[in-house]
Structures are given as C-alpha cells and as structure tokens.
Amino acid sequence: MPNHAATGGMMEMPGARYDHDGRDVSAAAPLRVLLIEDDEDDAALLLLALDNAFGLLDSACVDSLAGLRAALSLPGRWDVVICDHTLPGFDARAALAAAQAFGNTAPFIIVSGSMSESDAVAAIEAGAADMISKDRLPRLLPVIRREMQKSRAASDFQLVQAQLRQLACYDEVTGLPKRDFLAAQMAALPGAQVAVALISISRFSHIGRSLGMAAADEVRAQVASRLRKSVGSAGVVGALEAGRFALLLSGSDPAQLADEMARISNETGWPLRIGEQEVFVGLRIGVSLYPRDNSQFNALLVQAALAMSQVKVGCRHNIVFFDPAMEMRGNARWQMEQALHHALRNDEFVLHYQPQVAAGDGAIVGVEALLRWQQPGHGLVAPSAFIDLLEETGLIVAAGEWVLRTACRQFMAWKGVGVRLQRMAVNLSALQFSDSDLVPMVRRILAETGMDAHCLELEITEGIAMDNEDAVFDKLRQLRAMGICLAIDDFGTGYSNLGYLHRLPVNRIKIDQSFVRAIDARTPDSPIVRAIVTLARSLAFDVLAEGVETPLQAQFLDGCGCGEHQGYLYGKPLPAAEMMPLLLQGACGIAGVYSPDQPVCCPPG
C-alpha cells in the first residue's frame, strides 16, 4: 500500500509510474485528496483504491475540525475532499460548513454507511457534490472523475473569464490599461488639476501599410514603453485605438504642464529600431484639463482630440491645449455636416451657371456648372463654406454625381428651346476622380440624358492630373475615348511635370484666376500668363482664362492669344432661369461699357 502522511505529506514515488493504459505518469500532477476519516482501515482502503485508479496521490487524512482547517490552510488547492458522515464530535454537515467557511471550492463527497436519505439530500442542497454509501463504494471513482471534469471545466471557464477581463481592461500589444481603467484612475490622482492628454502617432496607418501590421504593433509597443518610462510615477499612461495613447498627469500650472508634455514628447519621439531599419515617428498631442474644461473623462478625451486636430502634421509645435472656441467650431462643423446629409436627401443643392466666352466678339461658347446650397432658413450658402466639408466627409461623390446629371439635363433642356452651346463644363473633385465608378457613372448619365459626349467638358485640377500618373492617365484616356472634352482647372498653381503634361489627353488649360486678377493699371503685364499661353499653344491645348473682371485684363489676354475668357466681366454665375436670356442673346456685349480697371461687380467673399 502506498505511504501517505496522515497530516498531508507528499506520498513517496519511487521510480516511474504508469496508468492503466500503460502511459508514463511520473511527471503528471498528482491528485490532491483531503480525507476526513477517523477509521484508519477505512482510510487505507479508500487511498489504496484511489492510488490504483489515479496513479499519483498527494493526500492528507484528518479526523477533527481543527485538523480540517489546518489541512485547508496548506499551500495549493485540494482537488477533492472525501468525508465520512459520522465523526467524533461532528458530522459531514459540520465539516462541509467548515470547509465552505474556509473558502474551499473542491468537490466535497460524503462517504457513509449510516446517513439517512433526508440527511443526504440536505447535505447535497447545502453544497456537497454527492453522497456514496460504503456498501456501494465502487461508485466513488466515477463520481470523483465526474466532479474533477466539472471542476476543470469551471477552472477553465474562470481562466477564460480572467483572460477576457484582461483583454477588456488592458491592451494586448502594449499591456497598457484601456479607457475604462483610465476613467477610474482620473479621480484617484493627487492634485486639484489633472491633464488629460491624447497622444497620436502621426500617419500610423501609413506605417501599417508600408511595413506591415506586425511592425505597426512593434511601433505601438515601443512608443508605449517610452511613454511609461518618461511619465514614471507622475501619471498614468493608457492605450486607445490604433496608434493613440492617453496620459493622465497631475499639475496645477498650465505652463508647467506644457513643459512636461514637451519633455515627454521629446523623450518619446526618438527614432525606433524596428527589425533592421530605423523608423522615425512624429507625435501629435492634444491636452484638456480636469476640472477646468470638464469633469467627465470621456468628454475630456473628446476635447483633447479636438485640440490635437489643430496640430499640423510636421509642425514643430505638436502640443495644443483645448480652448472652448474649438468646441464651438467643432459643433458648428458637425451641424453643417449633418445639414449637408439633409441637403443631399432633400434636394437643397442648386446649380448656377457662368458663361465662357470667345475672345474678341464675346460669343458664349459654353457655361460652367457651379454648385450652390440653398439652405432653408439660411439662404444661399457660399461654396467656400461647404465644399471642403463635402470632400472631407466623402459626400462630394454623391453630390458630384447629382451635379453632373443635373448639368447634363439642363444642357439638353436649353438645347430643346433653341439655345446653341458648344459645351457644358463640370468640375470633378479629387475624391470623385479616385472613385472606381467614375467612368461608368459618366457613361450612365450621358445615356440617361441623351447628351452628346462631345458637348461635355470635365475639369480636373492640376494636382489631380499630376498625382498617380498611370492611373490618372488611364482614366483620362477612357473619358477622352468617349468623346468627352477634358480641361485642367486652376493651371499654374501646382507643379506640373511638362513631360507628363505633354502626354495628358486634355483639350484645354484654364489659367488660374489669381494670375489674371494681378493684371491691373499698375502691372498691366503678366509674364506668367504669357508663358502659360505659349506653353499651351505649343502643346496644342486651347486656353481659357478664369477670373476676368476688367476690360484691361480682357485686352491683355486677347493680345497674348488666350482664346476664351470666363469671369465677372461677362457675367456672374446665375440660376438656369436667369441665365436663359443671356444664352438666347448668344453673346456678352461689354465693349465701351466699363472703364479699364473697373470690376463689373464684387464677387461674394
């Protein structure tokens, strides 16, 4: 019979041990059994049966409540507790209560030859795993196995729960606490004022795209490590989504906090070693103050994000403290964004049309469709107030499709009443041009409206034309193959590659209005405009000058050989109905009406 210490000592294990399937279990963890039994023979028989069944035992046998408490206080956890029912001075119910009071969670199995059915039921209801009669002792082993499986399942479940809690509270890559932990910590920091800083790794998504997600994770981990080291015990560092971190720092003097943030930024922003290469990272930091700016952590984090959004990428001053005016601007921007969604849905956008005329006789050869917003309760909203937001939100793609469809329909409506126009010009934004559906969308609209592709001119900026050369060229080639005219808008404001410009399948260059407006009585000449016209003619491009406001400018452009003009000298952008009389007239008569330097009207700001 194996040697088991009566007070819980380890059993002796001489040599290798094998289970009933012949597997070596010498290195397996022993079954830890706590036996509550006052009869040595019964205890020996039970332990022998368990030893034969499980191979390795670590057991203790006690016969008093004091001994039970002593055994439960030993290091480690018992796998199973087996208790006789009738013991000197106490019974199994009392032992169960004592074990539960001591925090025991191991299955508690009662072995008895005299326990009544009612006592057995009461014991099981009190928490015992099972009751085995001594005359049916072979049931003990399957019950132990069953309870061990249940115990392991419960232990695994608790482990999974602990892991889920860890994942919920701590970032897997950096080990830093997440948002909820930081919110709880804010109130615990000493000092009357706490700075809540949002720290973002600039262009973090680009790191992932260029080096891979494993490298991006390593960047996060190294930046987190540096932040922890730099902040030390003075504050708490946490991890947020993507390449963002939050920092809580006590302090009452904003200037001192600004210096501390600058120090942390400098210590964290050194180049990182990722694999075999050195990676330079920039940080943008927005800071809000508790309780000055807000008392709620999430609100403070939003304010810090607003402040951080004011940091320009690449700027040396990469730390901005929150100001209430930012929130006002942010709220106004949010409200306008929502209003733009409503504008698309409720047909609040309208088109105004500005004439494009031939030099010399002023004959109207085309019109440019320009987007306007007739906002209920606000009137006509200037495009400068919403076009950038349309781009930023991506709404420009849907709005641009509406513009193109409406402009083509209007062209056909004018054609139906005898208006003779060579073209309708429509602007394409960078986001529209990058949309894979652009060419099919243009083809659909031309088919829907019945408009001749040769009468449509699509304008792109110089920046679009020079970006991603092969993809741009392919898309322009497809549009040109349909018969559509193409124009480069605002020419002269970018950095055109003349070799690439020569390859572009465009028809027209539009001189940016900033160059035209600079022509006045004091500077009646413009070498830049002359050079653009000469360049365009050498490449067989037509030329149109934008922003023509005075006869002096028109005369200079005529002398340069600029064939077409557009601007307030010939007419401001007008709704379709107001444009009709001018189109039926067919020309803009301006000769002798205006003095050389007198603008026709003041364009809206």
C-alpha positions in Angstrom: 0.0 0.0 0.0 1.4 3.5 -0.8 2.7 5.5 2.0 0.5 8.6 2.7 1.3 11.0 5.5 -1.6 11.4 7.9 -1.2 15.2 8.1 -1.0 15.8 4.4 2.6 15.0 3.5 3.5 14.0 -0.1 3.3 10.3 -0.9 6.6 8.6 -1.8 7.0 8.0 -5.6 9.9 5.5 -6.2 10.7 5.3 -9.9 8.4 5.6 -12.8 4.6 5.2 -12.5 2.2 4.1 -15.2 -1.6 4.4 -15.6 -3.9 1.6 -16.6 -3.3 2.3 -20.3 0.4 1.9 -19.9 1.2 5.7 -20.1 4.1 7.1 -18.0 2.5 9.5 -15.5 5.7 10.1 -13.5 5.7 13.8 -14.5 1.9 14.2 -14.2 0.4 16.3 -11.5 -0.8 14.1 -8.5 -4.4 14.0 -7.5 -4.6 16.0 -4.2 -7.1 14.3 -1.9 -8.2 15.5 1.5 -9.7 12.7 3.5 -11.8 13.3 6.6 -12.0 9.9 8.3 -11.4 8.6 11.8 -11.1 4.9 10.9 -7.6 4.1 9.8 -8.6 0.9 8.0 -11.4 2.7 6.0 -8.9 5.5 5.2 -6.3 3.0 4.0 -8.8 1.2 1.8 -10.0 4.4 0.2 -6.5 5.6 -0.5 -5.5 2.3 -2.0 -8.5 2.4 -4.3 -7.6 5.9 -5.4 -4.0 5.1 -5.8 -4.8 2.2 -8.1 -7.2 4.3 -10.1 -5.3 7.6 -10.4 -1.7 6.5 -10.0 -0.4 9.6 -8.2 -1.8 10.9 -5.0 -0.9 13.8 -2.7 -3.2 13.2 0.3 -3.9 14.2 3.8 -6.2 12.5 6.4 -7.7 14.4 9.3 -10.3 13.4 11.9 -11.2 16.8 13.5 -12.4 20.2 12.6 -9.1 21.7 13.7 -7.3 19.2 11.5 -9.6 20.1 8.6 -8.9 23.8 9.0 -5.1 23.1 9.2 -5.2 21.0 6.0 -7.3 23.6 4.1 -4.6 26.2 5.1 -1.8 24.3 3.4 -0.4 25.8 0.1 -2.1 24.7 -3.1 -5.7 23.6 -3.8 -7.2 20.3 -3.0 -8.8 18.5 -5.9 -11.3 16.6 -3.9 -12.5 16.3 -0.3 -13.9 12.9 0.9 -15.6 12.9 4.2 -17.1 10.2 6.4 -20.5 11.1 7.7 -20.2 10.2 11.4 -17.1 11.5 13.1 -16.1 12.1 16.8 -17.8 15.3 17.9 -19.1 16.4 14.4 -20.6 15.1 11.2 -20.3 15.6 7.5 -22.7 18.5 7.5 -20.5 20.3 10.0 -17.3 19.5 8.1 -18.9 20.8 4.9 -19.9 24.1 6.6 -16.3 24.4 8.0 -14.8 23.8 4.5 -17.2 26.3 2.9 -16.4 28.9 5.6 -12.7 28.4 4.8 -13.3 29.1 1.1 -12.9 25.6 -0.1 -14.2 25.1 -3.7 -13.0 21.5 -4.3 -15.8 18.9 -4.7 -17.0 17.6 -1.3 -18.1 14.0 -1.4 -19.6 12.2 1.6 -19.0 8.5 2.2 -21.2 6.9 4.8 -22.8 3.7 5.9 -25.4 5.3 8.1 -26.6 8.5 6.5 -30.3 8.8 6.0 -31.8 9.8 2.7 -33.1 13.1 4.1 -29.6 13.9 5.5 -28.0 13.1 2.2 -30.5 15.4 0.3 -29.9 18.2 2.9 -26.1 17.8 2.5 -26.3 18.0 -1.3 -28.6 21.0 -1.1 -26.0 22.6 1.3 -23.3 22.1 -1.4 -22.0 18.6 -1.2 -21.2 17.1 -4.6 -22.6 13.7 -3.9 -23.2 11.0 -1.1 -21.8 7.5 -1.6 -22.9 4.6 0.6 -20.0 2.5 1.9 -21.7 -0.6 0.6 -21.6 0.9 -2.9 -18.1 2.2 -2.8 -17.2 1.4 -6.5 -19.4 4.4 -7.3 -16.8 6.7 -5.7 -14.3 6.6 -8.6 -16.7 7.6 -11.3 -18.1 10.3 -9.1 -14.6 11.7 -8.5 -13.9 11.7 -12.2 -17.2 13.4 -12.9 -16.5 16.1 -10.3 -12.9 16.5 -11.5 -14.2 17.2 -15.0 -16.7 19.7 -13.7 -14.0 21.3 -11.6 -11.6 21.5 -14.5 -14.4 23.0 -16.7 -15.2 25.6 -14.1 -11.5 26.4 -13.7 -11.1 26.7 -17.5 -14.1 29.0 -17.6 -12.7 31.1 -14.8 -9.4 31.3 -16.7 -11.2 32.4 -19.8 -13.2 35.0 -17.8 -9.9 36.3 -16.4 -8.4 36.5 -19.8 -11.4 38.3 -21.2 -11.2 40.8 -18.3 -7.6 41.3 -19.1 -8.4 41.9 -22.7 -11.2 44.2 -21.8 -9.1 46.3 -19.4 -5.6 46.1 -20.9 -4.3 46.5 -24.4 -2.9 43.2 -25.8 0.0 44.7 -27.6 1.3 47.3 -25.1 0.0 45.9 -21.8 -1.3 49.4 -21.0 -4.7 49.9 -19.4 -7.6 50.9 -21.6 -10.2 53.7 -21.4 -12.4 52.5 -18.5 -9.4 52.0 -16.3 -8.1 55.5 -17.0 -11.5 56.9 -16.3 -11.5 55.3 -12.8 -7.9 56.4 -12.2 -8.5 60.1 -13.0 -10.3 60.8 -9.7 -7.6 58.9 -7.8 -4.7 61.1 -8.9 -3.4 63.7 -6.4 -3.7 67.4 -7.0 -6.6 69.7 -7.8 -6.0 69.6 -11.6 -5.3 66.7 -13.9 -4.2 67.0 -17.5 -5.8 64.5 -19.9 -3.5 64.2 -23.0 -4.4 62.4 -26.2 -1.2 61.3 -27.9 -1.3 60.1 -31.5 1.4 58.6 -33.7 1.4 60.6 -36.9 0.5 58.7 -40.0 0.2 55.4 -38.0 -1.9 53.8 -40.7 0.8 54.5 -43.3 3.3 52.6 -41.1 1.0 49.6 -41.2 0.5 49.8 -44.9 4.2 50.2 -45.6 5.9 47.9 -43.1 3.0 45.5 -42.2 0.8 45.2 -39.1 3.5 43.3 -37.1 5.8 46.3 -37.5 3.0 48.7 -36.6 2.3 46.7 -33.4 6.0 46.9 -32.6 5.9 50.7 -33.1 3.0 50.9 -30.7 4.8 48.7 -28.1 8.0 50.7 -28.2 6.2 54.1 -28.0 4.2 52.8 -25.1 7.4 51.6 -23.3 8.9 55.1 -23.8 5.8 56.8 -22.6 5.8 54.7 -19.4 9.4 55.3 -18.8 9.1 59.1 -19.4 6.0 59.5 -17.3 7.1 57.3 -14.5 5.1 57.5 -11.3 4.0 61.1 -12.1 1.0 59.9 -14.1 -0.9 57.1 -15.8 -0.4 56.0 -19.4 -3.2 54.1 -21.3 -3.7 52.7 -24.8 -6.6 53.7 -27.0 -7.4 52.6 -30.5 -4.9 52.3 -33.4 -1.8 54.5 -32.7 -3.3 56.6 -29.9 -2.5 56.8 -26.2 -4.0 58.7 -23.3 -2.0 60.2 -20.5 -3.2 61.4 -17.1 -0.8 63.8 -15.4 -1.3 65.8 -12.2 -0.4 69.5 -12.2 -1.9 72.9 -11.4 0.2 75.2 -13.6 -0.6 75.1 -17.4 2.8 76.4 -18.3 4.5 73.7 -16.2 2.2 71.1 -17.7 3.1 72.3 -21.2 6.8 72.0 -20.4 6.2 68.5 -19.0 4.3 67.5 -22.1 7.1 68.8 -24.3 9.6 66.8 -22.3 7.6 63.6 -22.7 7.2 64.3 -26.4 10.9 64.8 -26.9 11.8 61.7 -25.0 9.3 59.5 -26.8 9.9 60.8 -30.4 13.4 59.5 -30.9 13.8 57.1 -33.9 12.7 53.5 -33.2 14.5 50.3 -34.2 12.0 48.1 -36.0 13.7 44.9 -37.2 16.7 46.0 -39.3 15.5 49.5 -40.0 15.2 52.8 -38.2 11.7 54.3 -38.1 11.1 58.0 -37.4 7.7 58.7 -35.8 6.0 62.0 -35.0 3.6 62.7 -32.2 0.6 65.0 -32.1 -0.7 65.8 -28.6 -3.9 67.5 -27.5 -4.5 68.3 -23.9 -7.6 69.1 -21.8 -7.7 69.9 -18.1 -9.8 68.5 -15.3 -11.9 70.0 -13.8 -11.4 73.3 -15.8 -12.6 72.0 -19.1 -14.9 69.2 -17.9 -15.4 66.7 -15.1 -16.1 63.6 -17.2 -13.2 61.6 -18.6 -14.8 60.8 -22.0 -15.7 64.4 -22.5 -12.2 65.5 -21.6 -10.8 62.9 -24.1 -13.1 64.4 -26.9 -11.8 67.9 -26.0 -8.2 66.6 -26.1 -9.0 65.1 -29.6 -10.3 68.5 -30.8 -7.1 70.2 -29.5 -5.0 67.5 -31.2 -6.8 68.0 -34.5 -5.4 71.6 -34.5 -1.8 70.2 -34.7 -0.5 70.4 -38.2 1.4 67.3 -39.4 5.1 68.1 -39.5 4.8 71.3 -37.4 7.3 71.7 -34.6 4.6 72.9 -32.2 3.0 69.5 -31.7 1.2 70.2 -28.4 -2.1 72.1 -28.3 -4.2 72.8 -25.2 -8.0 72.7 -25.5 -9.9 76.0 -25.9 -13.7 76.3 -25.7 -13.7 78.0 -29.1 -12.5 74.7 -30.6 -15.6 73.0 -29.3 -17.8 75.7 -30.8 -16.2 75.3 -34.2 -16.3 71.6 -33.9 -20.0 71.6 -33.1 -20.7 74.0 -35.9 -18.8 71.8 -38.3 -20.7 68.7 -37.1 -24.0 70.5 -37.5 -23.1 71.6 -41.0 -22.1 68.0 -41.9 -25.5 66.8 -40.8 -27.1 69.6 -42.7 -25.2 68.5 -45.8 -26.6 65.0 -45.5 -30.1 66.5 -45.3 -29.3 68.8 -48.3 -28.5 65.8 -50.5 -31.6 64.0 -49.4 -33.9 67.0 -49.6 -32.7 68.4 -52.9 -31.4 71.6 -51.4 -28.5 71.9 -53.8 -28.8 74.0 -56.9 -26.6 74.8 -59.9 -25.6 78.3 -61.1 -24.0 78.7 -64.5 -21.3 81.1 -65.5 -20.7 81.9 -69.2 -17.5 81.1 -71.0 -16.9 83.4 -74.0 -14.8 83.7 -77.1 -12.2 86.4 -77.1 -13.0 89.4 -79.2 -16.7 89.1 -80.0 -17.8 87.8 -76.6 -19.8 84.9 -78.1 -20.9 82.5 -75.4 -19.3 79.1 -76.3 -20.1 77.3 -73.1 -21.1 77.5 -69.4 -19.6 76.1 -66.3 -21.9 74.5 -63.8 -21.2 75.6 -60.2 -22.6 74.0 -57.1 -24.6 76.2 -54.6 -26.5 75.3 -51.5 -30.0 76.8 -50.9 -30.2 76.0 -47.2 -33.7 76.5 -45.6 -33.6 79.4 -43.2 -30.1 80.5 -44.2 -30.5 81.4 -47.9 -27.7 80.8 -50.4 -24.6 79.4 -48.8 -21.2 80.3 -50.3 -19.4 77.3 -51.7 -16.3 78.1 -49.7 -18.3 77.3 -46.6 -19.2 73.7 -47.5 -17.2 72.3 -50.5 -14.2 71.3 -48.3 -16.6 69.6 -45.9 -18.2 67.7 -48.7 -14.7 66.5 -49.7 -13.8 65.6 -46.1 -17.0 63.6 -45.5 -17.0 61.9 -48.8 -20.4 63.4 -49.7 -18.7 65.0 -52.7 -19.0 61.7 -54.6 -22.8 61.7 -54.4 -23.1 65.5 -54.7 -20.8 65.3 -57.8 -23.0 62.7 -59.5 -26.0 64.9 -58.8 -24.2 67.9 -60.3 -23.2 66.1 -63.5 -26.7 64.6 -64.0 -28.4 68.0 -63.4 -26.0 69.9 -65.6 -26.5 67.4 -68.5 -30.2 67.6 -68.1 -30.1 71.4 -68.2 -27.9 71.4 -71.3 -30.5 69.2 -73.0 -33.3 71.4 -71.8 -31.6 74.5 -73.2 -30.9 72.7 -76.5 -34.6 71.9 -76.7 -35.6 75.6 -76.7 -33.0 76.6 -79.3 -30.0 77.6 -77.2 -26.8 76.8 -79.0 -23.9 76.0 -76.7 -20.7 74.2 -77.6 -20.2 72.7 -74.1 -21.2 72.3 -70.5 -18.2 72.3 -68.1 -18.4 70.4 -64.8 -15.7 70.1 -62.1 -14.5 66.8 -60.8 -13.1 66.7 -57.3 -10.1 64.5 -56.3 -12.3 62.1 -54.4 -14.6 61.7 -57.4 -11.7 61.1 -59.7 -10.4 58.4 -57.5 -13.8 56.6 -57.4 -13.7 53.4 -59.4 -17.2 54.1 -60.6 -16.4 57.4 -62.2 -16.2 56.4 -65.9 -19.2 54.0 -65.7 -21.2 56.8 -63.9 -20.4 59.4 -66.6 -21.4 56.9 -69.3 -24.7 56.2 -67.5 -25.6 59.8 -67.2 -24.8 60.6 -70.8 -27.1 57.7 -71.8 -29.9 58.8 -69.4 -29.9 62.4 -70.5 -29.2 61.8 -74.2 -26.4 64.4 -74.2 -23.6 64.2 -76.8 -20.3 63.4 -75.0 -18.5 66.0 -77.2 -20.6 68.7 -75.5 -19.4 67.7 -72.0 -16.2 69.1 -70.6 -14.9 67.7 -67.3 -12.4 69.8 -65.4 -9.8 68.4 -63.0 -7.2 70.3 -61.0 -3.6 70.4 -61.8 -3.0 68.4 -58.6 -5.2 65.6 -59.7 -3.6 65.5 -63.1 -0.1 65.1 -61.6 -1.0 62.5 -58.9 -0.6 58.7 -59.5 0.3 59.3 -63.2 -0.5 55.9 -64.7 -3.9 55.6 -63.0 -4.9 59.1 -63.9 -3.8 58.7 -67.5 -5.8 55.6 -67.9 -9.0 57.2 -66.5 -8.5 60.3 -68.7 -7.9 58.1 -71.7 -11.2 56.3 -71.1 -13.1 59.5 -70.8 -11.4 61.0 -73.8 -12.2 57.9 -75.8 -15.9 58.5 -75.1 -15.5 61.9 -76.8 -15.6 64.0 -73.7 -13.5 67.2 -73.6 -11.1 67.4 -70.7 -9.6 70.5 -69.1 -7.0 71.3 -66.4 -8.5 73.8 -64.0 -6.6 76.4 -61.9 -3.5 75.8 -64.1 -0.3 77.4 -62.8 -0.9 76.8 -59.0 0.6 73.3 -59.0 3.9 71.8 -60.1 3.3 70.3 -63.5 5.8 67.9 -65.0 6.0 69.2 -68.5 6.9 65.8 -69.9 3.9 64.2 -68.3 1.7 67.2 -69.3 2.5 66.6 -72.9 1.1 63.0 -72.6 -2.2 64.0 -71.0 -5.2 63.6 -73.3 -6.6 67.0 -72.4 -8.2 69.7 -74.6 -7.9 72.8 -72.6 -5.9 74.6 -69.9 -7.7 77.1 -67.6 -5.4 79.8 -66.3 -6.0 80.3 -62.6 -7.8 83.5 -61.7 -5.1 84.6 -59.2 -2.8 85.3 -62.2 -5.5 87.2 -64.1 -6.5 89.3 -61.1 -3.0 90.5 -60.7 -3.2 92.4 -64.0 -4.2 96.0 -63.4 -3.2 99.5 -64.4 -0.1 99.3 -62.2 1.0 95.9 -63.5 -0.6 95.7 -67.0 1.6 92.8 -68.0 1.9 89.2 -66.6 4.9 87.1 -67.8 3.4 84.1 -66.1 0.2 84.3 -68.1 2.2 84.8 -71.3 4.3 81.8 -70.5 1.2 79.6 -69.8 -0.4 80.7 -73.1 2.8 80.0 -75.0 3.1 76.6 -73.3 -0.5 75.6 -74.0 -0.2 76.6 -77.7 3.0 74.6 -78.1 1.2 71.6 -76.8 -1.9 72.3 -79.0 -4.1 72.9 -76.0 -6.9 75.5 -76.0 -6.6 78.2 -73.3 -9.3 79.8 -71.2 -8.6 82.5 -68.6 -10.6 82.5 -65.3 -11.4 85.5 -63.1 -11.6 88.1 -65.9 -13.1 91.2 -64.3 -11.9 94.2 -66.3 -11.6 95.2 -70.0 -7.9 95.8 -69.3 -7.4 92.1 -68.3 -9.5 91.0 -71.4 -7.4 93.1 -73.7 -4.2 91.8 -72.3 -5.4 88.2 -72.6 -6.5 88.8 -76.2 -3.1 90.2 -77.0 -1.5 87.0 -75.5 -3.5 84.8 -77.7 -5.8 83.5 -75.0 -8.8 82.3 -76.9 -11.5 82.2 -74.3 -12.4 84.1 -71.1 -14.6 83.5 -68.0 -15.3 85.9 -65.2 -17.5 88.6 -63.8 -16.8 90.9 -66.7 -19.0 88.6 -68.8 -21.4 87.5 -66.1 -21.6 86.2 -62.6 -22.9 82.6 -62.0 -26.7 82.6 -62.3 -29.5 80.1 -61.9 -30.7 78.4 -65.1 -33.8 80.6 -65.4 -31.8 83.8 -65.1 -29.2 82.6 -67.4 -31.7 81.9 -70.2 -31.9 85.5 -71.7 -28.2 85.8 -71.9 -27.9 82.4 -73.6 -30.6 83.3 -76.1 -28.8 86.5 -76.8 -25.7 84.4 -77.6 -23.0 86.9 -76.6 -21.9 89.1 -73.8 -21.6 92.7 -75.1 -19.1 94.6 -73.0 -17.2 97.0 -75.3 -17.2 100.6 -74.2 -19.3 100.0 -71.1 -16.7 99.7 -68.4 -13.5 101.7 -67.6 -10.4 99.6 -67.9 -9.9 99.0 -64.2 -13.5 99.0 -63.0 -14.7 95.5 -61.9 -18.1 94.5 -63.2 -19.2 93.6 -59.7 -17.7 92.5 -56.4 -17.7 88.7 -56.2 -19.1 87.4 -52.9 -16.4 86.7 -50.3 
